[in-house]
Amino acid sequence: MHQDERGHALTTSSSTAAEEIDLAIHNFLHWKSDVVPHVGASLEADPDFAFANVVSGLIMHGARNVHFRKKIEGSLAKAQECAAGLSEREQLYLNALEASAAGRITEAVSLYETILAKSPVDLFAQRLAQMELFWIGEMDWSEQISRRCAAHWNESVPSYGVHLSCRSFDLEETHNFAEAEALGRKSVDIDPTDVWGTHSVAHVLIMQGRHDEGIQWIDSLKHNWADSNQMVLHLWWHRCLFHLERGEFDEVLHIHDTWVRNRELPLLVSMPDLYIDMQNGASMLLRLELRGVDVGNRWAELEELTLKRLDDHTSPFTSPHFAIILAATGRFDEANQLLASMRAFADHDRGTFGPRYVSAAIPAAEAALAHRCGEHGKVIELLLPARHQLWQMGGSHAQRDLFFLILADSILKEGRTDLIGIILDDIERAGFADAASRIGYREAETLVH
Ligand SMILES: [Fe+2]
């Protein structure tokens, strides 16, 4: 019987198929870009290896792109066809793919929890659960899962550092910053290429206003990322956040052009519109514009990519970023088309995303449009009542801050000094230290004193 690196059975008669899928999962867990070729090699060695088909579907599902739907359904159908003889664990992964493909994300997570209840070191399930929960804003749930697993981990279990980096990010998003930083640093000590642990510490540093340290942290580790996936570009986005807070806008633009949206980088050549890269680009350009920086024609390449995805409802956090991009380039007809499509989806979807589009993604997208049109009263009307539900769109506190920056800008432009205390409270409630000293809120703070 073949096994993965943590001793779980792999149901295939081909040792090559087993080794390749184990390597694909290993690389996925370690945020390496070299994943899909190993899934392909596994399936080439044994096309009827049901679990490899499941992994293929789950990885494509994780890319949050409506254009992958057919491929995901193909992987799912093939896995179902070959499901006889699957282990109980593999069958649960197959069930999770079925739920995920149908948009029943919380059901998929509960299946990962079931897998982890039997084998708390099944790191693939822990990682997938965290990814799903992060993109629907359910980080308390994710923290609960990794806490249950933690007691079963130690250095002797392969990829211990990855468990620590996942645990660290759960702790960071649930505001346990000291423990998050300690575990994130430990994961990077174990493996300096651990971009997720690096990322978790970067989050702690931005939340605590430790901007100089943040730049040094990224600088000291950037040489380790040659084999890593898109998380590298998100780390460069994080570095932009530190420079932005220091008012170093030219440096932000330089990093944007060199890393975050450098379309000549192999990562962006192979997939220019991966959701997180689209978010990174839109978010940083708007943050710069909110500070009065002219970003030139940098929105154009994002516009071109967004126009192909007006009916993509695979991510309630990404859709408002699409609205931001279309509004920035004056594509108001298409932005309204996007919004109509979001509303129609929300009206009929009975999965996990529909309600989240209603409570968070749609008001955020509408506010982005109103803001670009200078309708600041409307931005306030939209975001003030929705702001306590915005977490439901998913993403991190640092990412969702963009929508609070938009609201703060509209509050200032409307001269609504009565609302400034509310927004500053919100920012501290999100976990940011000393909200009033941050670049997007400093001006507002001076008006109330
Ligand atoms: Fe992040």
Residues whose N, C-alpha, C, O or C-beta is under 5 A from the ligand:
A	BS01	LIG	S396
